[in-house]
C-alpha cells in the first residue's frame, strides 16, 4: 500500500474515532446491513438497504424483488452472524471452516453439480470439482484438482500472518484482510459464492482485530473487479491493496461528511428553537412572528452587511413587512442599522448586545 494512502487512511480512521461515529445508536447494525446489501448487489441482487433492514428486522419481504434475491441477503446475514461470533475466538482458520462459511453463504441458493470430477453441492459449501473461468471468455482459474492443496496452504499462511500481526497496526490489519481476499478469490474454491465469501472473510479478519470493516459498494464494482484483474495479470498485490484502501478511504470520508452535516443540521435546529423560545418569552411576541425573525437571522448569519431589498427578494415579504421585521430585530438587539432610510444597511450585532 502506498505511503500516501496509508497516511490518509490513518487520518480518516482517527477522525472517525474522535467523532464517535461508531458509538451512535444502531450504527454497527446498519453498517453491517449496508455491507451485506452491497455485497449481494455486486452479484446481481437489487435489494435496497431499506428493504434489507425490513427483511432482517421485521421479516417483511418486498414485492419488487425476487425471492431468490431476498434469500441471498438473508443467507449472507446468517453467515456474517456466524462468522462474527467464531472469529472472536481467534482459532485457526481451516479448509473445513471455510467450507462451513461458504455453506452458510449459499445455504438456500446453492446448486447441486454433477461434473466429470464428481458430484458436489454449492449449498453445502463443498469445493468445486470442475474448472471455471473468470466470466464468459475470461481466463481460467486453477484446476479444481489443485484447489484442496492450495487452499490448505492458504490457511496455513493466513494463520501464520494472523499470529504475527501487531494488533495495534491498523494498516497492517487492512493489508492482511485485503491480501486474504485476493488470495482466496484467486484460488476460487467454489463453483458459486466466491465473491461474497471472500468479502466476508476480509470483513471478519478486520472485525477480529477491531478495525472498521471495509465496504465494497455496488458503485465500486467496476473499479474493484478491474483491480482484481490487474493484480492477477501483473502479479502485483499492491494494486489490489491500494484499490481497496482507496475505496475504504472514500467511504470513510463520505460517512464523516454525512455525520458532520447531520450534527450541524441538528445543532442549528436546536439553536433556532431555543432562540425562538427566547424571543417569545423575553418580548412576548407570537411564536409565528418569532419563527420569521429567527429565519431572517439564519439567512444573514454569514453576511457582513445586507439590505431590506435582499430580505424582500429572498423571503418574498413586501417592503413594509420586511422593514418592520428588521426594525424589531434591531430593537431586540440582534441587528444594528446604519445609514438613512434610503441607503440603510444592517449588520448582525455583537454577542453582548443581543444577550
C-alpha positions as CSV (number, residue, x, y, z in Angstrom):
1,X,0.0,0.0,0.0
2,X,1.4,3.4,-0.9
3,X,2.5,5.6,2.0
4,X,0.2,8.4,0.9
5,X,-2.8,6.1,1.1
6,X,-1.7,4.8,4.5
7,X,-1.4,8.3,5.8
8,X,-4.9,9.3,4.5
9,X,-6.4,6.0,5.9
10,X,-4.9,6.5,9.4
11,X,-6.1,10.2,9.4
12,X,-9.6,9.3,8.5
13,X,-9.8,6.4,10.9
14,X,-8.6,8.8,13.7
15,X,-11.2,11.4,12.7
16,X,-13.9,8.7,12.6
17,X,-13.0,7.6,16.1
18,X,-12.7,11.1,17.6
19,X,-16.2,12.0,16.2
20,X,-17.6,8.9,17.9
21,X,-19.5,7.8,14.8
22,X,-19.2,4.1,15.6
23,X,-20.8,4.9,19.0
24,X,-24.0,6.2,17.6
25,X,-27.2,4.1,18.3
26,X,-27.5,1.2,15.9
27,X,-24.5,2.3,13.8
28,X,-22.9,-1.2,13.9
29,X,-26.1,-2.8,12.9
30,X,-26.9,-0.6,9.9
31,X,-23.3,-0.5,8.8
32,X,-23.4,-4.3,8.7
33,X,-26.7,-4.2,6.8
34,X,-25.1,-1.9,4.3
35,X,-22.1,-4.3,3.8
36,X,-24.4,-7.2,3.2
37,X,-26.7,-5.4,0.8
38,X,-23.9,-4.1,-1.4
39,X,-22.0,-7.5,-1.3
40,X,-25.1,-9.2,-2.8
41,X,-25.7,-6.3,-5.1
42,X,-22.3,-6.9,-6.7
43,X,-23.6,-10.4,-7.5
44,X,-26.8,-9.1,-9.1
45,X,-29.2,-8.5,-6.2
46,X,-31.4,-5.4,-6.5
47,X,-32.5,-5.4,-2.8
48,X,-32.0,-1.9,-1.3
49,X,-30.6,-1.1,2.2
50,X,-34.1,-0.1,3.4
51,X,-35.6,-3.3,2.0
52,X,-32.8,-5.3,3.7
53,X,-33.5,-3.6,7.0
54,X,-37.2,-4.5,6.8
55,X,-36.3,-8.0,5.8
56,X,-33.8,-8.6,8.6
57,X,-35.6,-6.8,11.4
58,X,-39.3,-7.3,10.6
59,X,-39.3,-10.3,8.2
60,X,-41.0,-8.1,5.6
61,X,-40.3,-9.1,2.1
62,X,-40.5,-6.8,-0.9
63,X,-42.9,-7.4,-3.8
64,X,-40.5,-5.6,-6.0
65,X,-37.7,-8.1,-5.6
66,X,-37.4,-11.8,-6.4
67,X,-37.5,-14.3,-3.6
68,X,-34.0,-15.5,-4.7
69,X,-32.5,-12.0,-4.2
70,X,-34.0,-11.7,-0.7
71,X,-32.9,-15.2,0.3
72,X,-29.4,-14.3,-0.9
73,X,-29.4,-11.4,1.5
74,X,-30.8,-13.4,4.4
75,X,-28.2,-16.2,3.9
76,X,-25.4,-13.7,3.8
77,X,-26.6,-12.2,7.1
78,X,-26.6,-15.6,8.7
79,X,-23.1,-16.2,7.5
80,X,-21.9,-12.8,9.0
81,X,-23.6,-13.5,12.3
82,X,-22.0,-16.9,12.5
83,X,-18.6,-15.6,11.3
84,X,-18.5,-12.7,13.7
85,X,-19.0,-14.9,16.7
86,X,-16.5,-17.5,15.6
87,X,-13.7,-15.1,14.6
88,X,-13.6,-13.6,18.1
89,X,-12.3,-17.0,19.4
90,X,-9.1,-16.5,17.4
91,X,-8.9,-20.1,16.4
92,X,-7.1,-21.4,13.3
93,X,-8.9,-20.9,10.0
94,X,-9.1,-24.3,8.3
95,X,-10.4,-25.6,5.0
96,X,-13.3,-27.2,6.8
97,X,-14.2,-23.9,8.4
98,X,-14.1,-22.1,5.1
99,X,-16.4,-24.8,3.7
100,X,-18.7,-24.2,6.6
101,X,-18.6,-20.4,5.9
102,X,-19.4,-20.9,2.2
103,X,-22.2,-23.3,3.1
104,X,-23.9,-20.5,5.1
105,X,-23.5,-18.0,2.3
106,X,-25.0,-20.4,-0.3
107,X,-27.4,-22.3,2.0
108,X,-30.6,-21.7,0.0
109,X,-29.3,-20.5,-3.3
110,X,-26.5,-23.1,-4.0
111,X,-27.0,-25.7,-6.7
112,X,-26.1,-29.4,-7.0
113,X,-23.4,-30.1,-9.6
114,X,-22.8,-33.3,-11.5
115,X,-19.4,-32.9,-13.1
116,X,-16.7,-35.2,-14.5
117,X,-14.8,-34.8,-11.3
118,X,-17.7,-35.9,-9.2
119,X,-20.9,-34.6,-7.6
120,X,-20.8,-31.7,-5.2
121,X,-23.2,-29.2,-3.6
122,X,-22.6,-25.4,-3.5
123,X,-25.3,-25.3,-0.8
124,X,-23.0,-27.4,1.4
125,X,-20.0,-25.2,0.6
126,X,-18.2,-28.1,-1.0
127,X,-15.2,-27.4,-3.1
128,X,-15.7,-27.4,-6.8
129,X,-14.9,-30.4,-8.9
130,X,-15.0,-28.7,-12.2
131,X,-12.9,-26.0,-13.9
132,X,-14.3,-22.4,-14.1
133,X,-13.4,-19.2,-15.8
134,X,-13.5,-15.5,-14.8
135,X,-16.7,-14.7,-16.7
136,X,-17.6,-15.5,-20.3
137,X,-14.4,-15.8,-22.3
138,X,-12.3,-14.9,-19.2
139,X,-9.1,-16.6,-18.0
140,X,-9.4,-19.9,-16.3
141,X,-8.9,-20.3,-12.6
142,X,-6.6,-23.0,-11.4
143,X,-7.6,-26.6,-12.0
144,X,-10.1,-27.9,-9.4
145,X,-7.5,-30.7,-8.8
146,X,-5.1,-28.2,-7.3
147,X,-7.7,-26.4,-5.1
148,X,-7.6,-28.5,-1.9
149,X,-3.8,-28.3,-1.6
150,X,-3.7,-24.6,-2.5
151,X,-6.5,-23.8,0.0
152,X,-4.7,-25.7,2.8
153,X,-1.5,-23.8,2.1
154,X,-3.5,-20.5,2.1
155,X,-5.0,-21.3,5.5
156,X,-1.5,-22.2,6.9
157,X,-0.1,-18.9,5.6
158,X,-3.1,-16.9,6.8
159,X,-2.9,-18.3,10.3
160,X,0.8,-17.5,10.4
161,X,0.2,-13.9,9.5
162,X,-2.7,-13.6,11.9
163,X,-0.5,-14.7,14.8
164,X,2.4,-12.5,13.8
165,X,0.4,-9.3,13.2
166,X,0.6,-6.2,15.5
167,X,-3.0,-5.8,16.7
168,X,-2.4,-2.0,17.1
169,X,-1.2,-1.6,13.5
170,X,-4.5,-0.8,11.6
171,X,-2.7,-0.5,8.2
172,X,-1.2,-4.0,8.6
173,X,-4.6,-5.4,9.6
174,X,-6.2,-4.0,6.5
175,X,-3.4,-5.2,4.3
176,X,-3.7,-8.7,5.8
177,X,-7.5,-8.7,5.1
178,X,-7.1,-7.4,1.6
179,X,-4.4,-10.0,0.9
180,X,-6.6,-12.8,2.2
181,X,-9.5,-11.6,0.0
182,X,-7.3,-11.6,-3.1
183,X,-5.7,-15.0,-2.4
184,X,-8.9,-16.7,-1.7
185,X,-10.8,-15.4,-4.7
186,X,-7.8,-16.3,-6.9
187,X,-8.0,-19.9,-5.7
188,X,-11.7,-19.7,-6.4
189,X,-12.6,-22.8,-4.3
190,X,-16.3,-22.9,-5.1
191,X,-18.4,-23.0,-8.1
192,X,-20.5,-20.1,-6.8
193,X,-20.4,-17.6,-4.0
194,X,-16.7,-16.9,-4.1
195,X,-17.0,-13.1,-4.1
196,X,-19.4,-13.0,-1.2
197,X,-17.4,-15.5,0.8
198,X,-14.1,-13.7,0.1
199,X,-15.5,-10.3,1.1
200,X,-17.0,-11.9,4.2
201,X,-13.6,-13.4,5.2
202,X,-12.0,-9.9,4.6
203,X,-14.5,-8.3,6.9
204,X,-14.2,-11.0,9.6
205,X,-10.4,-10.5,9.7
206,X,-11.0,-6.8,10.2
207,X,-13.5,-7.4,12.9
208,X,-11.2,-9.9,14.6
209,X,-8.7,-7.0,15.2
210,X,-11.4,-4.3,15.8
211,X,-10.9,-2.1,12.8
212,X,-13.9,-0.7,10.9
213,X,-14.9,-3.3,8.2
214,X,-14.4,-2.3,4.5
215,X,-17.5,-1.8,2.3
216,X,-17.4,-2.6,-1.4
217,X,-20.3,-0.7,-2.7
218,X,-22.2,-1.7,-5.9
219,X,-20.9,1.6,-7.4
220,X,-17.4,0.3,-6.8
221,X,-17.9,-2.9,-8.8
222,X,-16.1,-1.9,-12.0
223,X,-13.0,-0.5,-10.2
224,X,-13.0,-3.4,-7.8
225,X,-13.2,-6.1,-10.5
226,X,-10.6,-4.3,-12.6
227,X,-8.2,-4.2,-9.6
228,X,-8.6,-8.0,-9.2
229,X,-7.8,-8.5,-12.9
230,X,-4.8,-6.1,-13.0
231,X,-3.4,-7.6,-9.8
232,X,-3.6,-11.1,-11.3
233,X,-2.2,-10.2,-14.7
234,X,0.7,-8.0,-13.3
235,X,1.3,-10.3,-10.3
236,X,1.4,-7.2,-8.1
237,X,-0.6,-7.5,-4.9
238,X,-0.1,-3.8,-4.2
239,X,-2.6,-2.9,-7.0
240,X,-5.4,-4.6,-5.1
241,X,-4.2,-3.3,-1.7
242,X,-4.2,0.3,-2.9
243,X,-7.6,-0.1,-4.6
244,X,-9.2,-1.4,-1.5
245,X,-7.6,1.2,0.7
246,X,-8.7,4.0,-1.6
247,X,-12.3,2.7,-1.6
248,X,-12.2,2.4,2.2
249,X,-10.9,6.0,2.5
250,X,-13.7,7.2,0.1
251,X,-16.4,5.6,2.2
252,X,-14.9,6.8,5.5
253,X,-14.8,10.3,4.1
254,X,-18.4,10.1,3.0
255,X,-19.5,8.7,6.4
256,X,-17.7,11.5,8.2
257,X,-19.1,14.2,5.9
258,X,-22.6,12.9,6.3
259,X,-22.2,12.7,10.1
260,X,-20.9,16.3,10.3
261,X,-23.8,17.6,8.2
262,X,-26.2,15.8,10.5
263,X,-24.6,17.3,13.6
264,X,-24.6,20.8,12.1
265,X,-28.2,20.4,11.0
266,X,-29.3,19.2,14.4
267,X,-27.4,21.9,16.2
268,X,-28.8,24.6,14.0
269,X,-32.3,23.2,14.6
270,X,-31.8,23.2,18.4
271,X,-30.3,26.7,18.3
272,X,-33.2,28.0,16.3
273,X,-35.8,26.5,18.6
274,X,-34.0,27.9,21.6
275,X,-33.8,31.4,20.1
276,X,-37.4,31.3,19.0
277,X,-38.5,30.5,22.5
278,X,-36.2,33.2,24.0
279,X,-37.9,35.8,21.8
280,X,-41.4,34.6,22.8
281,X,-40.5,34.6,26.5
282,X,-38.5,37.8,26.6
283,X,-40.5,40.1,24.3
284,X,-43.9,38.4,24.5
285,X,-44.3,38.1,20.7
286,X,-46.3,35.4,18.9
287,X,-44.4,32.2,18.1
288,X,-45.2,32.7,14.4
289,X,-43.5,36.1,14.4
290,X,-40.5,34.7,16.3
291,X,-40.1,32.0,13.8
292,X,-39.9,34.6,10.9
293,X,-37.4,36.6,12.8
294,X,-35.2,33.6,13.5
295,X,-35.4,32.6,9.8
296,X,-34.1,36.1,8.9
297,X,-31.2,35.8,11.4
298,X,-30.4,32.4,10.0
299,X,-30.3,33.8,6.4
300,X,-28.0,36.7,7.4
301,X,-25.7,34.6,9.7
302,X,-22.8,34.6,7.2
303,X,-23.4,38.1,5.8
304,X,-21.3,41.1,6.9
305,X,-23.9,43.5,5.7
306,X,-27.3,43.3,4.0
307,X,-30.3,45.5,2.9
308,X,-34.0,45.4,3.1
309,X,-34.2,44.6,-0.6
310,X,-32.2,41.4,0.0
311,X,-34.7,40.3,2.6
312,X,-37.6,41.1,0.3
313,X,-36.0,39.2,-2.6
314,X,-35.2,36.1,-0.5
315,X,-38.3,35.7,1.6
316,X,-40.9,37.3,-0.7
317,X,-42.1,39.7,2.0
318,X,-43.3,43.1,0.9
319,X,-41.1,46.0,1.7
320,X,-43.2,47.3,4.6
321,X,-43.3,43.9,6.3
322,X,-39.5,43.4,5.8
323,X,-38.8,46.8,7.3
324,X,-41.0,46.0,10.3
325,X,-39.2,42.7,10.9
326,X,-35.8,44.3,10.6
327,X,-36.8,47.1,12.9
328,X,-37.9,44.6,15.5
329,X,-34.7,42.7,15.3
330,X,-32.8,45.9,15.7
331,X,-34.9,46.9,18.8
332,X,-34.3,43.4,20.3
333,X,-30.6,43.9,19.9
334,X,-29.9,41.3,17.2
335,X,-29.2,43.7,14.4
336,X,-27.5,47.1,14.0
337,X,-28.9,49.6,11.5
338,X,-26.6,52.0,9.6
339,X,-27.5,55.0,7.3
340,X,-30.7,56.8,6.5
341,X,-33.9,55.4,5.2
342,X,-32.8,55.5,1.5
343,X,-29.5,53.7,2.0
344,X,-29.9,51.8,5.2
345,X,-27.9,48.7,5.7
346,X,-27.9,46.2,8.6
347,X,-25.3,44.2,10.4
348,X,-25.5,41.4,13.0
349,X,-25.0,42.9,16.5
350,X,-22.2,41.7,18.8
351,X,-23.0,38.8,21.1
352,X,-23.0,41.1,24.1
353,X,-25.6,43.3,22.6
354,X,-28.1,40.6,21.8
355,X,-27.8,38.7,25.1
